[in-house]
Amino acid sequence: MDGSNYNSWADQWDDGPDPVTVGSSNKNSNDKTTKYKQKVGEGFGKTKAVASTGVKKLKDGTSVGLHWIKTKYSKATNKH
């Protein structure tokens, strides 16, 4: 494949303007970037906490489900 004819995923599907570069010399832009990074960081912390809780619930639910299956199987095999 020739590199000059290659389009990235973003080139093919994202027709919007390019995002503001982080290295911009505009002070106002840097302030906005800093605030954006802070909000993303806060959101990531919240997402991580929710994901952790979800994984714990999934683990507990799986454990209970496997125990239930084991009990049902054990009752079915002991009916001889």
PDB file of N, CA, C and O in Angstrom:
ATOM      1  N   MET A   1       0.855  -1.191   0.000  1.00  0.00           N
ATOM      2  CA  MET A   1       0.000   0.000   0.000  1.00  0.00           C
ATOM      3  C   MET A   1       0.884   1.233   0.000  1.00  0.00           C
ATOM      4  O   MET A   1       1.800   1.323   0.817  1.00  0.00           O
ATOM      5  N   ASP A   2       0.650   2.149  -0.856  1.00  0.00           N
ATOM      6  CA  ASP A   2       1.412   3.377  -0.985  1.00  0.00           C
ATOM      7  C   ASP A   2       1.019   4.339   0.132  1.00  0.00           C
ATOM      8  O   ASP A   2      -0.171   4.576   0.342  1.00  0.00           O
ATOM      9  N   GLY A   3       1.994   4.899   0.856  1.00  0.00           N
ATOM     10  CA  GLY A   3       1.717   5.783   1.983  1.00  0.00           C
ATOM     11  C   GLY A   3       0.984   7.052   1.602  1.00  0.00           C
ATOM     12  O   GLY A   3       0.270   7.615   2.431  1.00  0.00           O
ATOM     13  N   SER A   4       1.138   7.524   0.362  1.00  0.00           N
ATOM     14  CA  SER A   4       0.494   8.770  -0.038  1.00  0.00           C
ATOM     15  C   SER A   4      -1.010   8.593  -0.260  1.00  0.00           C
ATOM     16  O   SER A   4      -1.759   9.569  -0.211  1.00  0.00           O
ATOM     17  N   ASN A   5      -1.455   7.364  -0.503  1.00  0.00           N
ATOM     18  CA  ASN A   5      -2.879   7.112  -0.737  1.00  0.00           C
ATOM     19  C   ASN A   5      -3.587   6.579   0.503  1.00  0.00           C
ATOM     20  O   ASN A   5      -4.786   6.302   0.453  1.00  0.00           O
ATOM     21  N   TYR A   6      -2.875   6.433   1.604  1.00  0.00           N
ATOM     22  CA  TYR A   6      -3.439   5.848   2.825  1.00  0.00           C
ATOM     23  C   TYR A   6      -4.149   6.911   3.654  1.00  0.00           C
ATOM     24  O   TYR A   6      -3.597   7.978   3.923  1.00  0.00           O
ATOM     25  N   ASN A   7      -5.351   6.612   4.046  1.00  0.00           N
ATOM     26  CA  ASN A   7      -6.105   7.488   4.943  1.00  0.00           C
ATOM     27  C   ASN A   7      -6.304   6.773   6.267  1.00  0.00           C
ATOM     28  O   ASN A   7      -6.643   5.590   6.297  1.00  0.00           O
ATOM     29  N   SER A   8      -6.093   7.489   7.355  1.00  0.00           N
ATOM     30  CA  SER A   8      -6.316   6.899   8.673  1.00  0.00           C
ATOM     31  C   SER A   8      -7.823   6.830   8.936  1.00  0.00           C
ATOM     32  O   SER A   8      -8.628   7.380   8.185  1.00  0.00           O
ATOM     33  N   TRP A   9      -8.173   6.152  10.006  1.00  0.00           N
ATOM     34  CA  TRP A   9      -9.581   6.036  10.389  1.00  0.00           C
ATOM     35  C   TRP A   9     -10.180   7.431  10.576  1.00  0.00           C
ATOM     36  O   TRP A   9     -11.288   7.708  10.118  1.00  0.00           O
ATOM     37  N   ALA A  10      -9.438   8.298  11.247  1.00  0.00           N
ATOM     38  CA  ALA A  10      -9.935   9.653  11.502  1.00  0.00           C
ATOM     39  C   ALA A  10     -10.133  10.424  10.203  1.00  0.00           C
ATOM     40  O   ALA A  10     -11.092  11.183  10.061  1.00  0.00           O
ATOM     41  N   ASP A  11      -9.221  10.223   9.259  1.00  0.00           N
ATOM     42  CA  ASP A  11      -9.360  10.913   7.971  1.00  0.00           C
ATOM     43  C   ASP A  11     -10.615  10.460   7.231  1.00  0.00           C
ATOM     44  O   ASP A  11     -11.252  11.255   6.540  1.00  0.00           O
ATOM     45  N   GLN A  12     -10.961   9.213   7.370  1.00  0.00           N
ATOM     46  CA  GLN A  12     -12.117   8.663   6.665  1.00  0.00           C
ATOM     47  C   GLN A  12     -13.436   9.024   7.330  1.00  0.00           C
ATOM     48  O   GLN A  12     -14.424   9.269   6.637  1.00  0.00           O
ATOM     49  N   TRP A  13     -13.475   9.064   8.657  1.00  0.00           N
ATOM     50  CA  TRP A  13     -14.747   9.187   9.363  1.00  0.00           C
ATOM     51  C   TRP A  13     -14.951  10.497  10.104  1.00  0.00           C
ATOM     52  O   TRP A  13     -16.090  10.848  10.411  1.00  0.00           O
ATOM     53  N   ASP A  14     -13.895  11.226  10.399  1.00  0.00           N
ATOM     54  CA  ASP A  14     -14.011  12.464  11.161  1.00  0.00           C
ATOM     55  C   ASP A  14     -13.813  13.643  10.229  1.00  0.00           C
ATOM     56  O   ASP A  14     -12.684  13.976   9.866  1.00  0.00           O
ATOM     57  N   ASP A  15     -14.915  14.277   9.842  1.00  0.00           N
ATOM     58  CA  ASP A  15     -14.798  15.414   8.941  1.00  0.00           C
ATOM     59  C   ASP A  15     -14.823  16.742   9.687  1.00  0.00           C
ATOM     60  O   ASP A  15     -14.870  17.801   9.061  1.00  0.00           O
ATOM     61  N   GLY A  16     -14.793  16.700  11.015  1.00  0.00           N
ATOM     62  CA  GLY A  16     -14.813  17.919  11.811  1.00  0.00           C
ATOM     63  C   GLY A  16     -13.436  18.567  11.874  1.00  0.00           C
ATOM     64  O   GLY A  16     -12.462  18.010  11.368  1.00  0.00           O
ATOM     65  N   PRO A  17     -13.354  19.731  12.486  1.00  0.00           N
ATOM     66  CA  PRO A  17     -12.061  20.421  12.598  1.00  0.00           C
ATOM     67  C   PRO A  17     -11.127  19.657  13.540  1.00  0.00           C
ATOM     68  O   PRO A  17     -11.578  18.923  14.420  1.00  0.00           O
ATOM     69  N   ASP A  18      -9.832  19.840  13.342  1.00  0.00           N
ATOM     70  CA  ASP A  18      -8.855  19.210  14.220  1.00  0.00           C
ATOM     71  C   ASP A  18      -8.941  19.841  15.602  1.00  0.00           C
ATOM     72  O   ASP A  18      -9.239  21.030  15.712  1.00  0.00           O
ATOM     73  N   PRO A  19      -8.685  19.068  16.667  1.00  0.00           N
ATOM     74  CA  PRO A  19      -8.727  19.631  18.023  1.00  0.00           C
ATOM     75  C   PRO A  19      -7.574  20.617  18.233  1.00  0.00           C
ATOM     76  O   PRO A  19      -6.600  20.622  17.481  1.00  0.00           O
ATOM     77  N   VAL A  20      -7.703  21.436  19.252  1.00  0.00           N
ATOM     78  CA  VAL A  20      -6.679  22.418  19.579  1.00  0.00           C
ATOM     79  C   VAL A  20      -5.439  21.658  20.035  1.00  0.00           C
ATOM     80  O   VAL A  20      -5.533  20.725  20.832  1.00  0.00           O
ATOM     81  N   THR A  21      -4.297  22.054  19.536  1.00  0.00           N
ATOM     82  CA  THR A  21      -3.061  21.386  19.937  1.00  0.00           C
ATOM     83  C   THR A  21      -2.667  21.811  21.342  1.00  0.00           C
ATOM     84  O   THR A  21      -2.926  22.944  21.748  1.00  0.00           O
ATOM     85  N   VAL A  22      -2.042  20.907  22.082  1.00  0.00           N
ATOM     86  CA  VAL A  22      -1.666  21.178  23.462  1.00  0.00           C
ATOM     87  C   VAL A  22      -0.550  22.211  23.531  1.00  0.00           C
ATOM     88  O   VAL A  22      -0.508  23.002  24.473  1.00  0.00           O
ATOM     89  N   GLY A  23       0.329  22.221  22.583  1.00  0.00           N
ATOM     90  CA  GLY A  23       1.467  23.128  22.591  1.00  0.00           C
ATOM     91  C   GLY A  23       1.162  24.520  22.084  1.00  0.00           C
ATOM     92  O   GLY A  23       2.081  25.234  21.685  1.00  0.00           O
ATOM     93  N   SER A  24      -0.081  24.928  22.084  1.00  0.00           N
ATOM     94  CA  SER A  24      -0.460  26.242  21.576  1.00  0.00           C
ATOM     95  C   SER A  24       0.165  27.343  22.423  1.00  0.00           C
ATOM     96  O   SER A  24       0.271  27.210  23.642  1.00  0.00           O
ATOM     97  N   SER A  25       0.574  28.421  21.781  1.00  0.00           N
ATOM     98  CA  SER A  25       1.193  29.530  22.504  1.00  0.00           C
ATOM     99  C   SER A  25       0.144  30.472  23.090  1.00  0.00           C
ATOM    100  O   SER A  25       0.497  31.390  23.829  1.00  0.00           O
ATOM    101  N   ASN A  26      -1.114  30.271  22.783  1.00  0.00           N
ATOM    102  CA  ASN A  26      -2.184  31.125  23.276  1.00  0.00           C
ATOM    103  C   ASN A  26      -2.473  30.788  24.730  1.00  0.00           C
ATOM    104  O   ASN A  26      -2.855  29.658  25.033  1.00  0.00           O
ATOM    105  N   LYS A  27      -2.299  31.756  25.648  1.00  0.00           N
ATOM    106  CA  LYS A  27      -2.498  31.508  27.082  1.00  0.00           C
ATOM    107  C   LYS A  27      -3.925  31.055  27.375  1.00  0.00           C
ATOM    108  O   LYS A  27      -4.123  30.148  28.184  1.00  0.00           O
ATOM    109  N   ASN A  28      -4.912  31.659  26.745  1.00  0.00           N
ATOM    110  CA  ASN A  28      -6.309  31.292  26.951  1.00  0.00           C
ATOM    111  C   ASN A  28      -6.539  29.833  26.568  1.00  0.00           C
ATOM    112  O   ASN A  28      -7.263  29.109  27.252  1.00  0.00           O
ATOM    113  N   SER A  29      -5.927  29.419  25.490  1.00  0.00           N
ATOM    114  CA  SER A  29      -6.047  28.038  25.035  1.00  0.00           C
ATOM    115  C   SER A  29      -5.420  27.093  26.049  1.00  0.00           C
ATOM    116  O   SER A  29      -5.968  26.024  26.314  1.00  0.00           O
ATOM    117  N   ASN A  30      -4.276  27.470  26.623  1.00  0.00           N
ATOM    118  CA  ASN A  30      -3.609  26.638  27.625  1.00  0.00           C
ATOM    119  C   ASN A  30      -4.457  26.514  28.880  1.00  0.00           C
ATOM    120  O   ASN A  30      -4.514  25.445  29.487  1.00  0.00           O
ATOM    121  N   ASP A  31      -5.120  27.603  29.279  1.00  0.00           N
ATOM    122  CA  ASP A  31      -6.012  27.552  30.441  1.00  0.00           C
ATOM    123  C   ASP A  31      -7.158  26.586  30.189  1.00  0.00           C
ATOM    124  O   ASP A  31      -7.521  25.804  31.067  1.00  0.00           O
ATOM    125  N   LYS A  32      -7.728  26.641  28.990  1.00  0.00           N
ATOM    126  CA  LYS A  32      -8.827  25.747  28.644  1.00  0.00           C
ATOM    127  C   LYS A  32      -8.356  24.303  28.625  1.00  0.00           C
ATOM    128  O   LYS A  32      -9.071  23.408  29.075  1.00  0.00           O
ATOM    129  N   THR A  33      -7.152  24.072  28.105  1.00  0.00           N
ATOM    130  CA  THR A  33      -6.590  22.725  28.049  1.00  0.00           C
ATOM    131  C   THR A  33      -6.382  22.185  29.455  1.00  0.00           C
ATOM    132  O   THR A  33      -6.687  21.024  29.726  1.00  0.00           O
ATOM    133  N   THR A  34      -5.871  23.007  30.339  1.00  0.00           N
ATOM    134  CA  THR A  34      -5.640  22.600  31.722  1.00  0.00           C
ATOM    135  C   THR A  34      -6.955  22.251  32.407  1.00  0.00           C
ATOM    136  O   THR A  34      -7.043  21.239  33.102  1.00  0.00           O
ATOM    137  N   LYS A  35      -7.977  23.082  32.214  1.00  0.00           N
ATOM    138  CA  LYS A  35      -9.290  22.811  32.807  1.00  0.00           C
ATOM    139  C   LYS A  35      -9.883  21.526  32.239  1.00  0.00           C
ATOM    140  O   LYS A  35     -10.480  20.733  32.967  1.00  0.00           O
ATOM    141  N   TYR A  36      -9.715  21.325  30.930  1.00  0.00           N
ATOM    142  CA  TYR A  36     -10.230  20.118  30.271  1.00  0.00           C
ATOM    143  C   TYR A  36      -9.540  18.875  30.826  1.00  0.00           C
ATOM    144  O   TYR A  36     -10.197  17.880  31.130  1.00  0.00           O
ATOM    145  N   LYS A  37      -8.220  18.933  30.958  1.00  0.00           N
ATOM    146  CA  LYS A  37      -7.476  17.798  31.506  1.00  0.00           C
ATOM    147  C   LYS A  37      -7.918  17.494  32.934  1.00  0.00           C
ATOM    148  O   LYS A  37      -8.018  16.330  33.321  1.00  0.00           O
ATOM    149  N   GLN A  38      -8.183  18.535  33.714  1.00  0.00           N
ATOM    150  CA  GLN A  38      -8.624  18.343  35.096  1.00  0.00           C
ATOM    151  C   GLN A  38      -9.989  17.648  35.117  1.00  0.00           C
ATOM    152  O   GLN A  38     -10.197  16.719  35.897  1.00  0.00           O
ATOM    153  N   LYS A  39     -10.912  18.091  34.267  1.00  0.00           N
ATOM    154  CA  LYS A  39     -12.237  17.475  34.210  1.00  0.00           C
ATOM    155  C   LYS A  39     -12.152  16.024  33.738  1.00  0.00           C
ATOM    156  O   LYS A  39     -12.858  15.160  34.258  1.00  0.00           O
ATOM    157  N   VAL A  40     -11.297  15.758  32.762  1.00  0.00           N
ATOM    158  CA  VAL A  40     -11.118  14.393  32.273  1.00  0.00           C
ATOM    159  C   VAL A  40     -10.566  13.528  33.399  1.00  0.00           C
ATOM    160  O   VAL A  40     -11.001  12.392  33.583  1.00  0.00           O
ATOM    161  N   GLY A  41      -9.617  14.059  34.145  1.00  0.00           N
ATOM    162  CA  GLY A  41      -9.034  13.323  35.277  1.00  0.00           C
ATOM    163  C   GLY A  41     -10.084  13.007  36.328  1.00  0.00           C
ATOM    164  O   GLY A  41     -10.120  11.894  36.853  1.00  0.00           O
ATOM    165  N   GLU A  42     -10.938  13.972  36.639  1.00  0.00           N
ATOM    166  CA  GLU A  42     -12.011  13.744  37.613  1.00  0.00           C
ATOM    167  C   GLU A  42     -12.993  12.693  37.092  1.00  0.00           C
ATOM    168  O   GLU A  42     -13.430  11.815  37.837  1.00  0.00           O
ATOM    169  N   GLY A  43     -13.329  12.793  35.821  1.00  0.00           N
ATOM    170  CA  GLY A  43     -14.245  11.828  35.222  1.00  0.00           C
ATOM    171  C   GLY A  43     -13.646  10.435  35.221  1.00  0.00           C
ATOM    172  O   GLY A  43     -14.350   9.452  35.456  1.00  0.00           O
ATOM    173  N   PHE A  44     -12.343  10.345  34.955  1.00  0.00           N
ATOM    174  CA  PHE A  44     -11.676   9.048  34.967  1.00  0.00           C
ATOM    175  C   PHE A  44     -11.737   8.433  36.364  1.00  0.00           C
ATOM    176  O   PHE A  44     -11.953   7.229  36.501  1.00  0.00           O
ATOM    177  N   GLY A  45     -11.548   9.245  37.396  1.00  0.00           N
ATOM    178  CA  GLY A  45     -11.627   8.739  38.780  1.00  0.00           C
ATOM    179  C   GLY A  45     -13.003   8.189  39.086  1.00  0.00           C
ATOM    180  O   GLY A  45     -13.129   7.131  39.703  1.00  0.00           O
ATOM    181  N   LYS A  46     -14.039   8.901  38.659  1.00  0.00           N
ATOM    182  CA  LYS A  46     -15.412   8.441  38.885  1.00  0.00           C
ATOM    183  C   LYS A  46     -15.684   7.160  38.097  1.00  0.00           C
ATOM    184  O   LYS A  46     -16.302   6.228  38.612  1.00  0.00           O
ATOM    185  N   THR A  47     -15.226   7.119  36.860  1.00  0.00           N
ATOM    186  CA  THR A  47     -15.424   5.936  36.022  1.00  0.00           C
ATOM    187  C   THR A  47     -14.718   4.736  36.628  1.00  0.00           C
ATOM    188  O   THR A  47     -15.258   3.630  36.633  1.00  0.00           O
ATOM    189  N   LYS A  48     -13.526   4.950  37.132  1.00  0.00           N
ATOM    190  CA  LYS A  48     -12.758   3.868  37.747  1.00  0.00           C
ATOM    191  C   LYS A  48     -13.493   3.329  38.977  1.00  0.00           C
ATOM    192  O   LYS A  48     -13.534   2.117  39.185  1.00  0.00           O
ATOM    193  N   ALA A  49     -14.065   4.204  39.783  1.00  0.00           N
ATOM    194  CA  ALA A  49     -14.799   3.774  40.974  1.00  0.00           C
ATOM    195  C   ALA A  49     -16.043   2.973  40.581  1.00  0.00           C
ATOM    196  O   ALA A  49     -16.332   1.944  41.192  1.00  0.00           O
ATOM    197  N   VAL A  50     -16.774   3.432  39.574  1.00  0.00           N
ATOM    198  CA  VAL A  50     -17.975   2.722  39.119  1.00  0.00           C
ATOM    199  C   VAL A  50     -17.595   1.363  38.533  1.00  0.00           C
ATOM    200  O   VAL A  50     -18.265   0.364  38.793  1.00  0.00           O
ATOM    201  N   ALA A  51     -16.537   1.326  37.755  1.00  0.00           N
ATOM    202  CA  ALA A  51     -16.091   0.062  37.162  1.00  0.00           C
ATOM    203  C   ALA A  51     -15.654  -0.913  38.235  1.00  0.00           C
ATOM    204  O   ALA A  51     -15.938  -2.107  38.140  1.00  0.00           O
ATOM    205  N   SER A  52     -14.974  -0.426  39.247  1.00  0.00           N
ATOM    206  CA  SER A  52     -14.525  -1.284  40.345  1.00  0.00           C
ATOM    207  C   SER A  52     -15.717  -1.884  41.081  1.00  0.00           C
ATOM    208  O   SER A  52     -15.716  -3.070  41.412  1.00  0.00           O
ATOM    209  N   THR A  53     -16.727  -1.068  41.334  1.00  0.00           N
ATOM    210  CA  THR A  53     -17.940  -1.555  41.991  1.00  0.00           C
ATOM    211  C   THR A  53     -18.644  -2.576  41.113  1.00  0.00           C
ATOM    212  O   THR A  53     -19.120  -3.595  41.613  1.00  0.00           O
ATOM    213  N   GLY A  54     -18.718  -2.321  39.828  1.00  0.00           N
ATOM    214  CA  GLY A  54     -19.356  -3.252  38.894  1.00  0.00           C
ATOM    215  C   GLY A  54     -18.642  -4.591  38.843  1.00  0.00           C
ATOM    216  O   GLY A  54     -19.285  -5.640  38.812  1.00  0.00           O
ATOM    217  N   VAL A  55     -17.314  -4.561  38.834  1.00  0.00           N
ATOM    218  CA  VAL A  55     -16.540  -5.805  38.811  1.00  0.00           C
ATOM    219  C   VAL A  55     -16.768  -6.588  40.096  1.00  0.00           C
ATOM    220  O   VAL A  55     -16.890  -7.812  40.059  1.00  0.00           O
ATOM    221  N   LYS A  56     -16.826  -5.903  41.226  1.00  0.00           N
ATOM    222  CA  LYS A  56     -17.072  -6.583  42.509  1.00  0.00           C
ATOM    223  C   LYS A  56     -18.445  -7.241  42.502  1.00  0.00           C
ATOM    224  O   LYS A  56     -18.590  -8.381  42.942  1.00  0.00           O
ATOM    225  N   LYS A  57     -19.453  -6.530  42.004  1.00  0.00           N
ATOM    226  CA  LYS A  57     -20.801  -7.098  41.928  1.00  0.00           C
ATOM    227  C   LYS A  57     -20.831  -8.295  40.989  1.00  0.00           C
ATOM    228  O   LYS A  57     -21.484  -9.296  41.285  1.00  0.00           O
ATOM    229  N   LEU A  58     -20.139  -8.207  39.874  1.00  0.00           N
ATOM    230  CA  LEU A  58     -20.081  -9.307  38.919  1.00  0.00           C
ATOM    231  C   LEU A  58     -19.417 -10.528  39.546  1.00  0.00           C
ATOM    232  O   LEU A  58     -19.888 -11.654  39.389  1.00  0.00           O
ATOM    233  N   LYS A  59     -18.329 -10.292  40.253  1.00  0.00           N
ATOM    234  CA  LYS A  59     -17.604 -11.380  40.915  1.00  0.00           C
ATOM    235  C   LYS A  59     -18.496 -12.040  41.974  1.00  0.00           C
ATOM    236  O   LYS A  59     -18.582 -13.267  42.038  1.00  0.00           O
ATOM    237  N   ASP A  60     -19.153 -11.230  42.796  1.00  0.00           N
ATOM    238  CA  ASP A  60     -20.042 -11.776  43.829  1.00  0.00           C
ATOM    239  C   ASP A  60     -21.212 -12.533  43.202  1.00  0.00           C
ATOM    240  O   ASP A  60     -21.573 -13.610  43.675  1.00  0.00           O
ATOM    241  N   GLY A  61     -21.801 -11.984  42.152  1.00  0.00           N
ATOM    242  CA  GLY A  61     -22.922 -12.636  41.475  1.00  0.00           C
ATOM    243  C   GLY A  61     -22.516 -13.954  40.846  1.00  0.00           C
ATOM    244  O   GLY A  61     -23.267 -14.928  40.899  1.00  0.00           O
ATOM    245  N   THR A  62     -21.338 -13.993  40.252  1.00  0.00           N
ATOM    246  CA  THR A  62     -20.837 -15.225  39.653  1.00  0.00           C
ATOM    247  C   THR A  62     -20.607 -16.281  40.719  1.00  0.00           C
ATOM    248  O   THR A  62     -20.936 -17.452  40.524  1.00  0.00           O
ATOM    249  N   SER A  63     -20.052 -15.873  41.830  1.00  0.00           N
ATOM    250  CA  SER A  63     -19.801 -16.800  42.931  1.00  0.00           C
ATOM    251  C   SER A  63     -21.107 -17.393  43.449  1.00  0.00           C
ATOM    252  O   SER A  63     -21.200 -18.600  43.671  1.00  0.00           O
ATOM    253  N   VAL A  64     -22.105 -16.552  43.641  1.00  0.00           N
ATOM    254  CA  VAL A  64     -23.414 -17.024  44.113  1.00  0.00           C
ATOM    255  C   VAL A  64     -24.042 -17.960  43.074  1.00  0.00           C
ATOM    256  O   VAL A  64     -24.605 -18.996  43.428  1.00  0.00           O
ATOM    257  N   GLY A  65     -23.945 -17.596  41.805  1.00  0.00           N
ATOM    258  CA  GLY A  65     -24.509 -18.427  40.739  1.00  0.00           C
ATOM    259  C   GLY A  65     -23.846 -19.792  40.660  1.00  0.00           C
ATOM    260  O   GLY A  65     -24.527 -20.806  40.512  1.00  0.00           O
ATOM    261  N   LEU A  66     -22.530 -19.825  40.756  1.00  0.00           N
ATOM    262  CA  LEU A  66     -21.819 -21.103  40.717  1.00  0.00           C
ATOM    263  C   LEU A  66     -22.153 -21.958  41.934  1.00  0.00           C
ATOM    264  O   LEU A  66     -22.290 -23.176  41.819  1.00  0.00           O
ATOM    265  N   HIS A  67     -22.281 -21.338  43.079  1.00  0.00           N
ATOM    266  CA  HIS A  67     -22.668 -22.070  44.288  1.00  0.00           C
ATOM    267  C   HIS A  67     -24.069 -22.666  44.126  1.00  0.00           C
ATOM    268  O   HIS A  67     -24.306 -23.805  44.526  1.00  0.00           O
ATOM    269  N   TRP A  68     -24.987 -21.911  43.547  1.00  0.00           N
ATOM    270  CA  TRP A  68     -26.352 -22.389  43.322  1.00  0.00           C
ATOM    271  C   TRP A  68     -26.344 -23.594  42.376  1.00  0.00           C
ATOM    272  O   TRP A  68     -27.031 -24.585  42.621  1.00  0.00           O
ATOM    273  N   ILE A  69     -25.562 -23.502  41.295  1.00  0.00           N
ATOM    274  CA  ILE A  69     -25.472 -24.608  40.340  1.00  0.00           C
ATOM    275  C   ILE A  69     -24.879 -25.840  41.022  1.00  0.00           C
ATOM    276  O   ILE A  69     -25.363 -26.953  40.817  1.00  0.00           O
ATOM    277  N   LYS A  70     -23.850 -25.652  41.820  1.00  0.00           N
ATOM    278  CA  LYS A  70     -23.213 -26.765  42.528  1.00  0.00           C
ATOM    279  C   LYS A  70     -24.217 -27.434  43.472  1.00  0.00           C
ATOM    280  O   LYS A  70     -24.275 -28.660  43.556  1.00  0.00           O
ATOM    281  N   THR A  71     -24.999 -26.627  44.175  1.00  0.00           N
ATOM    282  CA  THR A  71     -26.005 -27.176  45.097  1.00  0.00           C
ATOM    283  C   THR A  71     -27.067 -27.953  44.335  1.00  0.00           C
ATOM    284  O   THR A  71     -27.431 -29.053  44.749  1.00  0.00           O
ATOM    285  N   LYS A  72     -27.573 -27.413  43.235  1.00  0.00           N
ATOM    286  CA  LYS A  72     -28.597 -28.103  42.437  1.00  0.00           C
ATOM    287  C   LYS A  72     -28.053 -29.408  41.864  1.00  0.00           C
ATOM    288  O   LYS A  72     -28.755 -30.419  41.871  1.00  0.00           O
ATOM    289  N   TYR A  73     -26.823 -29.405  41.373  1.00  0.00           N
ATOM    290  CA  TYR A  73     -26.211 -30.593  40.812  1.00  0.00           C
ATOM    291  C   TYR A  73     -26.033 -31.658  41.900  1.00  0.00           C
ATOM    292  O   TYR A  73     -26.289 -32.840  41.673  1.00  0.00           O
ATOM    293  N   SER A  74     -25.606 -31.234  43.047  1.00  0.00           N
ATOM    294  CA  SER A  74     -25.389 -32.141  44.169  1.00  0.00           C
ATOM    295  C   SER A  74     -26.704 -32.770  44.627  1.00  0.00           C
ATOM    296  O   SER A  74     -26.736 -33.958  44.950  1.00  0.00           O
ATOM    297  N   LYS A  75     -27.775 -32.002  44.659  1.00  0.00           N
ATOM    298  CA  LYS A  75     -29.096 -32.539  45.041  1.00  0.00           C
ATOM    299  C   LYS A  75     -29.592 -33.528  43.977  1.00  0.00           C
ATOM    300  O   LYS A  75     -30.188 -34.548  44.321  1.00  0.00           O
ATOM    301  N   ALA A  76     -29.361 -33.247  42.725  1.00  0.00           N
ATOM    302  CA  ALA A  76     -29.826 -34.107  41.645  1.00  0.00           C
ATOM    303  C   ALA A  76     -29.063 -35.432  41.627  1.00  0.00           C
ATOM    304  O   ALA A  76     -29.656 -36.464  41.314  1.00  0.00           O
ATOM    305  N   THR A  77     -27.797 -35.435  41.947  1.00  0.00           N
ATOM    306  CA  THR A  77     -27.000 -36.670  41.921  1.00  0.00           C
ATOM    307  C   THR A  77     -27.164 -37.504  43.181  1.00  0.00           C
ATOM    308  O   THR A  77     -26.822 -38.686  43.181  1.00  0.00           O
ATOM    309  N   ASN A  78     -27.670 -36.926  44.239  1.00  0.00           N
ATOM    310  CA  ASN A  78     -27.852 -37.665  45.498  1.00  0.00           C
ATOM    311  C   ASN A  78     -29.236 -38.262  45.641  1.00  0.00           C
ATOM    312  O   ASN A  78     -29.533 -38.824  46.695  1.00  0.00           O
ATOM    313  N   LYS A  79     -30.103 -38.172  44.636  1.00  0.00           N
ATOM    314  CA  LYS A  79     -31.482 -38.683  44.717  1.00  0.00           C
ATOM    315  C   LYS A  79     -31.562 -40.192  44.480  1.00  0.00           C
ATOM    316  O   LYS A  79     -32.659 -40.741  44.577  1.00  0.00           O
ATOM    317  N   HIS A  80     -30.494 -40.879  44.183  1.00  0.00           N
ATOM    318  CA  HIS A  80     -30.517 -42.314  43.876  1.00  0.00           C
ATOM    319  C   HIS A  80     -31.263 -42.999  44.931  1.00  0.00           C
ATOM    320  O   HIS A  80     -31.415 -44.220  44.885  1.00  0.00           O
TER     321      HIS A  80
END
